[in-house]
Amino acid sequence: QVKLVESGGNLVQPGGSLRLTCVASGVKVTNSVMGWYRQAPGKEREMVARISSGGSIYGDSVKGRFTISTDSAKNTAYLQMNSLEPEDTAVYYCYNYFGIDYWGQGTQVTVSS
């Protein structure tokens, strides 16, 4: 049974930074695809970043500002978010693909002054 637990969401001012954490169990983060998606009110869920043994990819709106990484010892994925903008406000979901899709419960990120 794969379980993904996110944390780190918060209220932050524009230009600020946050780091989201996703602790995985039931799967090794370095042997599968890990990712972060987000969904803002009234919008579809969109890919923010994904990482696998082949490298990482980012959504166009976050390139150069966000960085995805994994820690095999902690079996954890991270999303470092810098230069946050109000448009980054959304619920952020941790994602894993290991044969099928798995999702975390989501963590709220709000960027506002």
Contacts in CASP RR format, 6 or more apart in sequence:
PFRMAT RR
TARGET T0000
AUTHOR 0000-0000-0000
METHOD contacts of the structure
MODEL  1
QVKLVESGGNLVQPGGSLRLTCVASGVKVTNSVMGWYRQAPGKEREMVAR
ISSGGSIYGDSVKGRFTISTDSAKNTAYLQMNSLEPEDTAVYYCYNYFGI
DYWGQGTQVTVSS
1 25 0 8 1.000
1 26 0 8 1.000
2 24 0 8 1.000
2 25 0 8 1.000
2 26 0 8 1.000
2 27 0 8 1.000
2 96 0 8 1.000
2 98 0 8 1.000
2 102 0 8 1.000
3 24 0 8 1.000
3 25 0 8 1.000
3 26 0 8 1.000
3 104 0 8 1.000
4 22 0 8 1.000
4 23 0 8 1.000
4 24 0 8 1.000
4 94 0 8 1.000
4 95 0 8 1.000
4 96 0 8 1.000
4 102 0 8 1.000
4 103 0 8 1.000
4 104 0 8 1.000
5 22 0 8 1.000
5 23 0 8 1.000
5 94 0 8 1.000
5 104 0 8 1.000
5 105 0 8 1.000
6 20 0 8 1.000
6 21 0 8 1.000
6 22 0 8 1.000
6 92 0 8 1.000
6 93 0 8 1.000
6 94 0 8 1.000
6 104 0 8 1.000
6 105 0 8 1.000
6 106 0 8 1.000
6 107 0 8 1.000
7 20 0 8 1.000
7 21 0 8 1.000
7 23 0 8 1.000
7 107 0 8 1.000
8 18 0 8 1.000
8 19 0 8 1.000
8 20 0 8 1.000
8 21 0 8 1.000
8 107 0 8 1.000
9 18 0 8 1.000
9 20 0 8 1.000
9 92 0 8 1.000
9 107 0 8 1.000
9 108 0 8 1.000
9 109 0 8 1.000
10 18 0 8 1.000
10 109 0 8 1.000
10 110 0 8 1.000
11 110 0 8 1.000
11 112 0 8 1.000
12 18 0 8 1.000
12 84 0 8 1.000
12 109 0 8 1.000
12 110 0 8 1.000
12 111 0 8 1.000
13 111 0 8 1.000
13 112 0 8 1.000
13 113 0 8 1.000
14 84 0 8 1.000
14 85 0 8 1.000
14 86 0 8 1.000
14 111 0 8 1.000
14 112 0 8 1.000
14 113 0 8 1.000
15 82 0 8 1.000
15 83 0 8 1.000
15 84 0 8 1.000
15 85 0 8 1.000
15 111 0 8 1.000
16 82 0 8 1.000
16 83 0 8 1.000
16 84 0 8 1.000
16 111 0 8 1.000
17 80 0 8 1.000
17 81 0 8 1.000
17 82 0 8 1.000
17 83 0 8 1.000
17 84 0 8 1.000
18 81 0 8 1.000
18 84 0 8 1.000
18 109 0 8 1.000
19 78 0 8 1.000
19 79 0 8 1.000
19 80 0 8 1.000
19 81 0 8 1.000
20 36 0 8 1.000
20 78 0 8 1.000
20 79 0 8 1.000
20 81 0 8 1.000
20 92 0 8 1.000
20 94 0 8 1.000
20 107 0 8 1.000
20 109 0 8 1.000
21 76 0 8 1.000
21 77 0 8 1.000
21 78 0 8 1.000
22 34 0 8 1.000
22 35 0 8 1.000
22 36 0 8 1.000
22 76 0 8 1.000
22 77 0 8 1.000
22 78 0 8 1.000
22 79 0 8 1.000
22 94 0 8 1.000
22 104 0 8 1.000
23 74 0 8 1.000
23 75 0 8 1.000
23 76 0 8 1.000
24 34 0 8 1.000
24 75 0 8 1.000
24 76 0 8 1.000
24 77 0 8 1.000
24 94 0 8 1.000
24 96 0 8 1.000
25 75 0 8 1.000
27 96 0 8 1.000
27 98 0 8 1.000
27 102 0 8 1.000
28 72 0 8 1.000
28 75 0 8 1.000
29 70 0 8 1.000
29 71 0 8 1.000
29 72 0 8 1.000
29 75 0 8 1.000
29 76 0 8 1.000
29 77 0 8 1.000
29 96 0 8 1.000
30 53 0 8 1.000
30 70 0 8 1.000
30 72 0 8 1.000
31 53 0 8 1.000
31 98 0 8 1.000
32 52 0 8 1.000
32 96 0 8 1.000
32 97 0 8 1.000
32 98 0 8 1.000
33 50 0 8 1.000
33 51 0 8 1.000
33 52 0 8 1.000
33 95 0 8 1.000
33 96 0 8 1.000
33 97 0 8 1.000
33 98 0 8 1.000
34 50 0 8 1.000
34 51 0 8 1.000
34 52 0 8 1.000
34 68 0 8 1.000
34 70 0 8 1.000
34 77 0 8 1.000
34 94 0 8 1.000
34 95 0 8 1.000
34 96 0 8 1.000
35 47 0 8 1.000
35 48 0 8 1.000
35 49 0 8 1.000
35 50 0 8 1.000
35 51 0 8 1.000
35 68 0 8 1.000
35 77 0 8 1.000
35 94 0 8 1.000
35 95 0 8 1.000
35 96 0 8 1.000
36 48 0 8 1.000
36 49 0 8 1.000
36 50 0 8 1.000
36 68 0 8 1.000
36 77 0 8 1.000
36 79 0 8 1.000
36 92 0 8 1.000
36 93 0 8 1.000
36 94 0 8 1.000
36 95 0 8 1.000
37 45 0 8 1.000
37 46 0 8 1.000
37 47 0 8 1.000
37 48 0 8 1.000
37 92 0 8 1.000
37 93 0 8 1.000
37 95 0 8 1.000
38 45 0 8 1.000
38 46 0 8 1.000
38 48 0 8 1.000
38 88 0 8 1.000
38 90 0 8 1.000
38 91 0 8 1.000
38 92 0 8 1.000
38 93 0 8 1.000
38 109 0 8 1.000
39 45 0 8 1.000
39 46 0 8 1.000
39 90 0 8 1.000
39 91 0 8 1.000
39 93 0 8 1.000
40 89 0 8 1.000
40 90 0 8 1.000
40 91 0 8 1.000
43 90 0 8 1.000
45 93 0 8 1.000
46 59 0 8 1.000
47 57 0 8 1.000
47 59 0 8 1.000
48 58 0 8 1.000
48 59 0 8 1.000
48 62 0 8 1.000
48 66 0 8 1.000
48 68 0 8 1.000
48 79 0 8 1.000
48 92 0 8 1.000
49 56 0 8 1.000
49 57 0 8 1.000
49 58 0 8 1.000
49 59 0 8 1.000
49 62 0 8 1.000
49 66 0 8 1.000
49 67 0 8 1.000
49 68 0 8 1.000
49 79 0 8 1.000
50 56 0 8 1.000
50 57 0 8 1.000
50 68 0 8 1.000
50 95 0 8 1.000
51 68 0 8 1.000
51 69 0 8 1.000
51 70 0 8 1.000
51 77 0 8 1.000
56 68 0 8 1.000
58 64 0 8 1.000
58 66 0 8 1.000
58 68 0 8 1.000
61 87 0 8 1.000
62 81 0 8 1.000
62 88 0 8 1.000
65 81 0 8 1.000
65 82 0 8 1.000
65 83 0 8 1.000
65 84 0 8 1.000
66 79 0 8 1.000
66 80 0 8 1.000
66 81 0 8 1.000
66 82 0 8 1.000
67 79 0 8 1.000
67 80 0 8 1.000
67 82 0 8 1.000
68 77 0 8 1.000
68 78 0 8 1.000
68 79 0 8 1.000
68 80 0 8 1.000
69 77 0 8 1.000
69 78 0 8 1.000
69 80 0 8 1.000
70 76 0 8 1.000
70 77 0 8 1.000
70 78 0 8 1.000
71 77 0 8 1.000
71 78 0 8 1.000
77 94 0 8 1.000
79 92 0 8 1.000
81 88 0 8 1.000
81 109 0 8 1.000
84 109 0 8 1.000
84 111 0 8 1.000
85 111 0 8 1.000
86 111 0 8 1.000
86 112 0 8 1.000
87 111 0 8 1.000
88 109 0 8 1.000
88 111 0 8 1.000
89 109 0 8 1.000
89 110 0 8 1.000
89 111 0 8 1.000
89 112 0 8 1.000
90 109 0 8 1.000
91 106 0 8 1.000
91 107 0 8 1.000
91 108 0 8 1.000
91 109 0 8 1.000
92 106 0 8 1.000
92 107 0 8 1.000
92 108 0 8 1.000
92 109 0 8 1.000
93 103 0 8 1.000
93 104 0 8 1.000
93 105 0 8 1.000
93 106 0 8 1.000
94 103 0 8 1.000
94 104 0 8 1.000
94 106 0 8 1.000
95 101 0 8 1.000
95 102 0 8 1.000
95 103 0 8 1.000
95 104 0 8 1.000
96 102 0 8 1.000
96 103 0 8 1.000
END
